[in-house]
Structures are given as structure tokens and as C-alpha cells.
Amino acid sequence: MDLDGKTIVITGGSRGIGRALARGFASDGADVVIFGRNKKDLQETASAHAEKIITIAGDITVEAEVDRLFNNANDRFGKIDVLINNAGIINKGAFVERSFKNWESVIRVNFIGLAMCTYKVLPGMMERGHGRIINLASRAAEQCFTTWSAYSSSKAGVISFTKTIAAEVGPPAYPDILINSLIPGPTKTEMFKKGGLDPSIAQDPQVVYPHTRFVVDLPPNGPHGKVFWNSKEYNIYEEFNDK
């Protein structure tokens, strides 16, 4: 996909993978809109490409603020070509040793917020007959760790949601609307640190960009409703569900 004139919305764009994706797509010519709760961090993300990255601060769990995101993006650029649902938190803890509200907060950000953004952007893509939606998933959806019940459940939901919505919207009726999930792999982010994982196994966030670009660049009638992940053996993204 030629990115000149294309509009890409990235949630969770203030740090980590979201920041790397925003800067990567802006460098390649796209107009990028990033969304997150920390205005200062969003501005830091945009600082390297101020002419190409627009920042909108807000909470992905609040519908009025999600509406503001997409209204502003559409008012500014007239359309949204790509949505990358990247926002996420881990907030780990034993299920019965925390308040349910604390547990639920992960589901609301990682799954409900993702679904809400998808709900808001799909009608415009269907009207134009063009669009790409990429939902960030995780191997934690199947490799469940103690104290990760909320995070693992949310990411399992993301994968199921991706496949189900892809069955509703996409080829053959909409050959140029592709909805897929992407497992970026262990990455050096604040959330990775909070997960208590070994930092030596993690990659830099910038490594995720070319693989995300690969999924964005899939042609009409291309892979749809799939989960892609980084295969170190081949250094490409392969379909996780076919393994």
C-alpha cells in the first residue's frame, strides 16, 4: 500500500510499540493519528514527525472520547484507511486477591476498547470499500501465566473477536477490507516490565514496525481473519492459526 495520503489511527500511541509504529508509518508518508491517555507522552511520540502525526488524548474505555478521536480524524483527513488497535495494559494479580473492578479494567481497555474502536471505524471503511484493521494480540492468549488471568483472557478475546468480525466484514463482499491480528512477540515496553518477564528475551519496539507494515500492505482478497506472528526461523510473519 502506498502510504502517501493514507490515514492511520493508532491507539496506545504514547509509548512502546505504539510510538514505534506511529514514527514508522509517518516516516513512510502516512498521516498518523495517535490516541492515548498521557498527553505529554503523545507529544513526545509526535515530536520527530510533527507535520505527520496528530495527537488526541483520551480514554479508550469512554465512548465519548473514542467518538472524539474518530470525529477529529475524519474531520482532518476525510477518511481512515487503517486502524491499529494497540492500546493495552497488563495489571497482573491473583484473581481472588484483587477487586473485581481492578481485574475488569484490563478487559475494558484490552478488549472492550478495541471492539469499540472497531465498531466506530468499520462503517466508513464499508462505505468506501477499503480498509485495514490490525488488532494487537499476544501468545499469552494460550500460554496462561499465574496472575495474568485478565490479560490472557482479554487477548484470547481479541483473537476470537478478530476472526468473528472478519467473517462478517471482508472478502468476498468487501475484498479490500482486511481484518487481522498481530502477535508482535516479546518487546521492551513498560507493560513487558510490569509483567515481570526476562528483558533479555525482548526485542526493541522498532522491530515490530516492518511486520505491521507487512500486514497493512496485504493486497485485496489477501489473508483475512488471521493471526500473524513473528517466526524467528524465517524472520517473517506467518499465520499463527495454521501452526
C-alpha positions in Angstrom: 0.0 0.0 0.0 1.3 3.4 -1.0 1.1 5.4 2.3 1.0 8.8 0.8 -2.4 10.3 1.5 -3.4 7.4 3.8 -4.7 8.0 7.3 -3.7 5.6 10.0 -5.1 5.7 13.6 -3.1 4.0 16.3 -4.4 3.6 19.8 -1.9 3.4 22.7 0.4 5.7 20.7 2.1 7.3 23.6 4.9 4.8 24.2 6.5 1.5 23.3 5.1 -0.3 20.2 2.5 2.4 19.5 5.2 5.0 19.4 7.4 2.9 17.1 4.5 2.3 14.8 3.5 5.9 14.6 7.0 7.1 13.8 7.5 4.3 11.2 4.3 5.0 9.3 4.9 8.7 9.5 8.4 8.2 8.1 6.9 6.3 5.2 4.5 9.1 4.3 1.2 8.3 6.1 -0.8 10.8 8.1 -1.0 9.3 11.6 -3.4 10.0 14.4 -2.3 8.6 17.8 -4.6 8.2 20.8 -3.7 7.7 24.5 -4.2 9.0 28.0 -0.9 10.7 28.5 -0.8 14.0 26.6 2.9 14.6 27.3 3.9 11.2 26.1 1.8 11.5 22.9 3.5 14.8 22.2 6.9 13.1 22.6 5.9 10.5 20.1 4.9 13.1 17.6 7.9 15.3 18.2 10.0 13.6 15.5 7.3 14.0 12.8 5.2 17.0 13.9 3.9 17.5 10.4 2.6 14.0 10.0 1.5 12.9 13.5 -1.7 14.3 15.1 -2.2 13.6 18.9 -5.5 13.2 20.6 -5.6 12.5 24.3 -8.4 10.4 25.7 -9.5 7.2 27.4 -10.3 4.2 25.2 -12.9 3.0 27.6 -15.0 6.1 27.4 -17.3 6.2 24.3 -17.5 10.0 24.1 -13.7 10.2 24.0 -13.4 7.5 21.3 -16.1 9.3 19.3 -13.9 12.4 19.6 -10.9 10.5 18.3 -12.6 9.3 15.1 -14.6 12.5 14.6 -11.4 14.6 14.7 -9.5 12.1 12.4 -12.3 12.2 9.9 -12.7 16.0 10.0 -9.0 16.4 9.5 -8.4 13.8 6.8 -11.8 12.9 5.4 -11.3 9.1 5.9 -9.5 6.4 7.9 -7.6 3.8 5.9 -6.0 1.8 8.7 -6.9 1.2 12.4 -4.2 -0.3 14.6 -5.7 -1.4 17.9 -2.6 -1.3 20.1 -3.7 0.1 23.4 -3.3 -2.4 26.3 -2.5 -2.8 29.9 -1.5 -5.9 31.9 -2.3 -5.0 35.6 -1.5 -8.5 36.8 -2.7 -10.0 40.1 -4.2 -13.2 41.5 -7.9 -13.3 40.6 -9.4 -13.6 44.0 -6.8 -11.4 45.8 -7.8 -8.2 43.9 -11.0 -6.2 43.5 -13.1 -7.3 40.5 -13.1 -3.7 39.3 -9.3 -4.0 39.1 -9.5 -7.2 37.1 -12.2 -5.8 34.9 -10.2 -2.7 34.0 -7.9 -4.9 31.8 -10.8 -6.3 29.9 -12.2 -2.9 29.4 -9.0 -1.5 27.9 -7.7 -4.5 26.0 -10.9 -5.9 24.7 -13.9 -3.6 25.1 -11.9 -0.5 24.0 -10.6 -2.4 21.0 -14.1 -3.6 20.0 -15.5 -0.1 20.4 -12.8 1.4 18.1 -13.5 -1.3 15.5 -17.2 -0.5 15.8 -16.7 3.1 15.2 -14.3 2.8 12.2 -15.9 -0.1 10.2 -19.0 1.7 8.7 -16.7 4.3 7.0 -14.5 1.5 5.6 -17.5 -0.4 4.4 -18.9 2.7 2.7 -15.6 3.3 0.8 -14.9 -0.4 0.3 -11.4 -0.1 1.6 -9.6 -0.5 5.0 -7.3 -2.5 7.2 -7.8 -3.3 10.9 -4.9 -4.8 12.8 -5.6 -6.0 16.4 -2.5 -6.5 18.6 -2.7 -9.9 20.2 -0.4 -12.0 22.4 0.9 -15.5 22.9 -0.5 -15.1 26.4 -3.9 -15.9 24.9 -2.9 -19.6 25.0 0.2 -19.5 27.3 -1.6 -18.5 30.5 0.6 -17.4 33.4 -0.3 -17.2 37.1 -1.7 -13.7 37.9 -2.3 -13.0 34.2 -5.9 -14.1 34.0 -7.2 -10.7 32.9 -4.6 -10.1 30.3 -4.7 -13.6 28.9 -8.5 -13.6 28.8 -8.5 -10.2 27.0 -6.1 -11.3 24.4 -7.9 -14.6 23.8 -11.0 -12.4 23.3 -9.1 -10.3 20.8 -8.2 -13.3 18.6 -11.8 -14.6 18.7 -13.2 -11.2 18.0 -10.9 -10.7 15.0 -11.9 -13.9 13.4 -15.6 -13.4 14.0 -15.8 -9.8 12.7 -13.6 -10.8 9.8 -16.3 -13.4 8.9 -18.9 -10.7 8.9 -17.0 -8.0 7.0 -14.4 -8.6 4.4 -14.0 -10.8 1.3 -15.9 -11.6 -0.8 -18.4 -8.8 -0.2 -15.6 -6.4 0.8 -12.5 -7.7 -0.9 -10.4 -4.7 0.1 -11.3 -4.7 3.8 -9.0 -7.0 5.7 -9.1 -7.6 9.5 -6.3 -9.4 11.1 -4.5 -9.9 14.4 -0.8 -9.5 15.0 1.4 -11.0 17.8 4.4 -8.8 18.0 6.4 -11.1 20.3 8.2 -10.1 23.5 9.0 -6.4 23.2 10.8 -4.0 25.5 7.9 -1.9 26.8 6.7 -0.6 30.1 4.0 -3.3 30.1 6.6 -6.0 29.5 8.5 -4.8 32.6 5.3 -4.9 34.6 4.7 -8.4 33.5 7.9 -9.5 35.3 9.4 -11.2 32.2 13.0 -11.6 31.4 14.1 -8.5 29.5 16.9 -10.4 27.7 14.3 -12.2 25.5 12.7 -8.9 24.4 13.1 -7.1 21.1 13.2 -3.3 20.6 9.8 -1.8 19.7 11.1 -0.6 16.3 11.4 -4.3 15.3 7.6 -4.5 15.2 7.1 -1.9 12.6 8.1 -3.8 9.4 6.0 -6.7 10.3 3.0 -4.4 11.0 3.6 -2.7 7.7 3.6 -6.2 6.0 0.1 -6.8 7.3 -1.1 -3.3 6.3 0.3 -4.0 2.8 -1.7 -7.2 2.2 -3.5 -6.9 -1.2 -7.2 -7.1 -1.7 -8.6 -10.6 -1.2 -5.5 -11.2 0.9 -5.3 -13.1 4.2 -8.2 -12.1 6.4 -9.3 -13.1 9.9 -5.8 -14.5 10.5 -3.4 -14.2 13.4 0.2 -13.3 12.3 3.3 -13.8 14.5 7.0 -13.4 14.1 8.7 -16.7 13.2 12.4 -16.4 14.1 13.2 -19.3 11.9 12.1 -17.4 8.8 12.1 -13.8 10.0 8.6 -13.2 8.6 5.1 -13.2 10.0 3.3 -16.4 9.5 -0.2 -17.4 10.2 -0.3 -18.5 13.9 -3.6 -20.4 13.4 -2.0 -22.6 10.8 0.8 -23.8 13.1 
